[in-house]
Amino acid sequence: MPFQPLTGSFTWPSLELYAASEPCHGESVSGDGLFAEVGRRDGGLMLLLVDVMGHGSRAAQTVSTIERNHLRHPSCQNRSPAELLSALEPLRMVARRGRDPFRPPDHLQPLQAPAAAP
């Protein structure tokens, strides 16, 4: 199941999680996001905290793009944390090179689906 944004409270066996985010002073939105992947093949739970550098609507737009165009993609599902970070690495590299991180994601390397279990 794709990553879902977490807001408010979330319960998982032996875990109660409460999530809240507050934008930077003077802003109405932020570049922070907390996501959960449930329904994994391994029966586990993966939490992903996204903290985009910057403030306000541009940072919030980046989090929305990551959620909409990447975290929902099947290639981001059922991965280990290291595999997921590797799949998302092109986003960070684009931002570091000073390129426009809001350009549609077709300029990124396509995400590869994880190998099927034997």
Backbone as CSV, one residue per row, in Angstrom:
resi,resn,N_x,N_y,N_z,CA_x,CA_y,CA_z,C_x,C_y,C_z
1,MET,0.849,-1.179,0.000,0.000,0.000,0.000,0.894,1.241,0.000
2,PRO,0.550,2.238,-0.792,1.391,3.445,-0.852,1.464,4.175,0.488
3,PHE,2.471,5.013,0.593,2.614,5.859,1.774,1.397,6.778,1.879
4,GLN,0.956,6.979,3.098,-0.157,7.872,3.375,0.316,8.952,4.346
5,PRO,-0.127,10.199,4.159,0.273,11.241,5.110,-0.343,10.972,6.484
6,LEU,0.436,11.268,7.518,-0.053,11.122,8.887,-0.354,12.498,9.457
7,THR,-1.548,12.654,9.924,-1.927,13.874,10.641,-2.739,13.431,11.842
8,GLY,-2.606,14.122,12.929,-3.340,13.742,14.128,-2.759,12.501,14.761
9,SER,-3.622,11.539,15.109,-3.152,10.347,15.813,-3.147,9.139,14.877
10,PHE,-2.291,8.193,15.211,-2.129,6.972,14.429,-1.824,5.857,15.418
11,THR,-2.506,4.729,15.257,-2.286,3.594,16.151,-1.859,2.392,15.339
12,TRP,-0.846,1.725,15.843,-0.301,0.495,15.265,-0.056,-0.426,16.450
13,PRO,-0.115,-1.733,16.291,0.106,-2.590,17.462,1.341,-2.158,18.263
14,SER,1.140,-1.919,19.542,2.182,-1.489,20.484,2.719,-0.096,20.207
15,LEU,1.998,0.713,19.436,2.487,2.052,19.111,1.320,3.022,18.989
16,GLU,1.433,4.142,19.676,0.516,5.256,19.487,1.352,6.438,19.054
17,LEU,0.994,7.043,17.941,1.764,8.135,17.378,0.857,9.344,17.203
18,TYR,1.371,10.497,17.594,0.641,11.738,17.420,1.518,12.666,16.597
19,ALA,0.986,13.136,15.507,1.759,13.981,14.602,1.154,15.385,14.548
20,ALA,2.032,16.369,14.556,1.611,17.760,14.420,2.737,18.517,13.726
21,SER,2.377,19.508,12.982,3.365,20.322,12.286,2.941,21.773,12.392
22,GLU,3.915,22.630,12.603,3.620,24.052,12.693,4.525,24.793,11.716
23,PRO,3.943,25.560,10.809,4.762,26.306,9.848,5.643,27.342,10.539
24,CYS,6.684,27.735,9.853,7.568,28.792,10.322,6.745,30.057,10.580
25,HIS,7.180,30.846,11.548,6.480,32.088,11.894,6.220,32.915,10.627
26,GLY,4.978,33.310,10.443,4.595,34.131,9.310,4.155,33.337,8.083
27,GLU,4.277,32.017,8.126,3.875,31.176,6.999,2.600,30.416,7.361
28,SER,1.845,30.019,6.346,0.620,29.257,6.607,0.796,27.772,6.309
29,VAL,1.876,27.397,5.617,2.167,25.995,5.296,3.660,25.760,5.481
30,SER,4.042,24.464,5.524,5.459,24.158,5.724,5.910,23.043,4.790
31,GLY,7.200,22.806,4.787,7.801,21.754,3.985,8.081,20.505,4.791
32,ASP,7.250,20.223,5.781,7.399,19.029,6.602,6.270,18.062,6.276
33,GLY,6.593,16.788,6.271,5.571,15.773,6.053,5.947,14.493,6.768
34,LEU,4.969,13.845,7.363,5.165,12.550,7.995,4.248,11.571,7.285
35,PHE,4.822,10.465,6.831,4.084,9.492,6.045,4.268,8.108,6.651
36,ALA,3.264,7.249,6.460,3.337,5.864,6.920,3.002,4.937,5.762
37,GLU,3.733,3.841,5.707,3.413,2.783,4.752,2.970,1.573,5.564
38,VAL,1.698,1.227,5.435,1.158,0.042,6.096,0.779,-0.955,5.005
39,GLY,0.477,-2.177,5.389,0.125,-3.184,4.402,1.335,-3.689,3.639
40,ARG,2.510,-3.574,4.242,3.745,-4.043,3.600,3.764,-5.563,3.548
41,ARG,4.466,-6.095,2.567,4.593,-7.553,2.455,5.229,-8.162,3.696
42,ASP,6.129,-7.424,4.349,6.791,-7.973,5.533,5.965,-7.803,6.808
43,GLY,4.768,-7.213,6.673,3.897,-7.023,7.828,4.287,-5.864,8.715
44,GLY,5.324,-5.155,8.344,5.830,-4.061,9.163,5.192,-2.720,8.841
45,LEU,5.703,-1.729,9.486,5.284,-0.337,9.325,6.530,0.466,8.994
46,MET,6.448,1.314,7.985,7.558,2.223,7.713,7.051,3.650,7.868
47,LEU,7.785,4.415,8.649,7.501,5.841,8.802,8.555,6.621,8.053
48,LEU,8.139,7.669,7.376,9.056,8.516,6.618,8.786,9.962,6.991
49,LEU,9.820,10.631,7.480,9.732,12.051,7.793,10.419,12.811,6.668
50,VAL,9.690,13.717,6.047,10.225,14.549,4.973,10.329,15.970,5.509
51,ASP,11.517,16.541,5.408,11.754,17.911,5.862,12.456,18.635,4.728
52,VAL,11.704,19.415,3.974,12.239,20.137,2.825,12.874,21.433,3.306
53,MET,14.057,21.724,2.777,14.733,22.956,3.137,13.939,24.137,2.588
54,GLY,13.777,25.141,3.399,13.027,26.323,2.995,11.746,26.429,3.801
55,HIS,10.944,27.409,3.460,9.718,27.676,4.196,8.591,27.987,3.225
56,GLY,7.393,27.925,3.740,6.232,28.404,3.016,5.767,27.531,1.870
57,SER,5.100,28.197,0.923,4.401,27.468,-0.133,5.338,26.687,-1.057
58,ARG,6.534,27.195,-1.335,7.450,26.444,-2.208,7.896,25.140,-1.537
59,ALA,8.198,25.179,-0.251,8.584,23.960,0.474,7.398,23.006,0.560
60,ALA,6.205,23.527,0.837,5.006,22.687,0.917,4.706,22.056,-0.441
61,GLN,4.943,22.797,-1.512,4.715,22.261,-2.859,5.679,21.103,-3.132
62,THR,6.897,21.192,-2.652,7.869,20.111,-2.844,7.414,18.853,-2.117
63,VAL,6.931,18.993,-0.880,6.427,17.832,-0.145,5.249,17.215,-0.893
64,SER,4.358,18.043,-1.407,3.213,17.528,-2.171,3.660,16.789,-3.421
65,THR,4.677,17.313,-4.098,5.206,16.654,-5.294,5.822,15.307,-4.944
66,ILE,6.578,15.258,-3.859,7.177,13.993,-3.417,6.075,12.978,-3.116
67,GLU,5.056,13.411,-2.407,3.957,12.498,-2.068,3.221,12.038,-3.323
68,ARG,2.815,12.964,-4.150,1.975,12.666,-5.315,2.720,11.900,-6.402
69,ASN,3.955,12.300,-6.700,4.658,11.737,-7.849,5.635,10.630,-7.517
70,HIS,5.988,10.475,-6.256,7.027,9.507,-5.917,6.567,8.490,-4.875
71,LEU,6.078,8.936,-3.738,5.731,7.988,-2.680,4.567,7.088,-3.066
72,ARG,3.721,7.515,-3.969,2.607,6.678,-4.415,3.015,5.697,-5.507
73,HIS,4.204,5.887,-6.052,4.684,5.027,-7.135,4.973,3.632,-6.585
74,PRO,4.575,2.574,-7.307,4.818,1.209,-6.822,6.281,0.912,-6.506
75,SER,7.197,1.584,-7.156,8.612,1.310,-6.904,9.078,1.817,-5.540
76,CYS,8.267,2.616,-4.868,8.605,3.081,-3.519,7.962,2.216,-2.444
77,GLN,7.218,1.217,-2.835,6.512,0.379,-1.871,7.328,-0.862,-1.515
78,ASN,7.181,-1.284,-0.284,7.805,-2.514,0.214,9.324,-2.510,0.096
79,ARG,9.926,-1.376,0.274,11.382,-1.268,0.229,11.936,-1.166,1.639
80,SER,13.201,-1.516,1.772,13.883,-1.260,3.031,14.136,0.249,3.116
81,PRO,14.434,0.773,4.301,14.732,2.211,4.378,15.854,2.635,3.436
82,ALA,16.922,1.845,3.347,18.040,2.207,2.461,17.609,2.213,0.997
83,GLU,16.801,1.239,0.598,16.327,1.191,-0.791,15.423,2.387,-1.102
84,LEU,14.567,2.746,-0.148,13.685,3.889,-0.356,14.489,5.177,-0.490
85,LEU,15.459,5.377,0.383,16.282,6.586,0.289,17.055,6.624,-1.028
86,SER,17.522,5.482,-1.488,18.219,5.433,-2.779,17.278,5.792,-3.916
87,ALA,16.042,5.340,-3.830,15.064,5.658,-4.871,14.729,7.144,-4.891
88,LEU,14.749,7.774,-3.715,14.419,9.195,-3.619,15.638,10.100,-3.797
89,GLU,16.830,9.552,-3.828,18.070,10.330,-3.928,18.090,11.291,-5.123
90,PRO,17.583,10.902,-6.300,17.611,11.863,-7.416,16.929,13.188,-7.086
91,LEU,15.908,13.173,-6.239,15.251,14.434,-5.852,16.216,15.345,-5.115
92,ARG,16.973,14.763,-4.185,17.930,15.552,-3.407,19.035,16.082,-4.309
93,MET,19.501,15.256,-5.225,20.587,15.673,-6.109,20.157,16.814,-7.019
94,VAL,18.931,16.782,-7.501,18.428,17.866,-8.340,18.425,19.164,-7.551
95,ALA,17.943,19.102,-6.312,17.894,20.304,-5.479,19.300,20.818,-5.171
96,ARG,20.250,19.926,-4.909,21.615,20.343,-4.584,22.295,21.025,-5.755
97,ARG,21.982,20.620,-6.965,22.607,21.221,-8.152,21.981,22.558,-8.516
98,GLY,21.001,22.973,-7.741,20.388,24.266,-8.002,19.367,24.236,-9.117
99,ARG,19.005,23.041,-9.567,17.979,22.956,-10.597,16.624,23.134,-9.945
100,ASP,15.639,23.421,-10.751,14.298,23.668,-10.248,13.675,22.373,-9.729
101,PRO,13.508,22.210,-8.403,12.934,20.977,-7.878,11.438,20.857,-8.145
102,PHE,10.815,21.887,-8.733,9.384,21.856,-8.977,9.053,21.459,-10.413
103,ARG,10.080,21.277,-11.232,9.855,20.822,-12.596,9.247,19.427,-12.546
104,PRO,8.375,19.069,-13.479,7.782,17.729,-13.443,8.862,16.660,-13.357
105,PRO,8.564,15.546,-12.695,9.582,14.553,-12.386,10.082,13.737,-13.558
106,ASP,9.652,14.002,-14.794,10.119,13.182,-15.910,11.599,13.403,-16.212
107,HIS,12.215,14.418,-15.625,13.648,14.633,-15.837,14.506,13.779,-14.904
108,LEU,13.872,13.103,-13.945,14.602,12.265,-13.009,14.779,10.869,-13.585
109,GLN,15.766,10.158,-13.067,15.915,8.754,-13.426,14.648,8.037,-13.001
110,PRO,14.091,7.161,-13.829,12.883,6.460,-13.405,13.191,5.552,-12.209
111,LEU,12.230,5.490,-11.299,12.377,4.611,-10.149,12.238,3.174,-10.624
112,GLN,13.054,2.300,-10.099,13.019,0.887,-10.465,12.205,0.124,-9.433
113,ALA,11.364,-0.782,-9.909,10.591,-1.620,-9.006,11.541,-2.549,-8.271
114,PRO,11.289,-2.830,-6.997,12.152,-3.750,-6.269,12.077,-5.138,-6.881
115,ALA,13.164,-5.878,-6.768,13.201,-7.227,-7.303,12.209,-8.110,-6.572
116,ALA,11.572,-9.001,-7.302,10.606,-9.915,-6.700,11.329,-10.885,-5.770
117,ALA,10.674,-11.197,-4.679,11.254,-12.162,-3.730,11.296,-13.541,-4.378
118,PRO,12.378,-14.311,-4.115,12.462,-15.644,-4.728,11.405,-16.584,-4.224
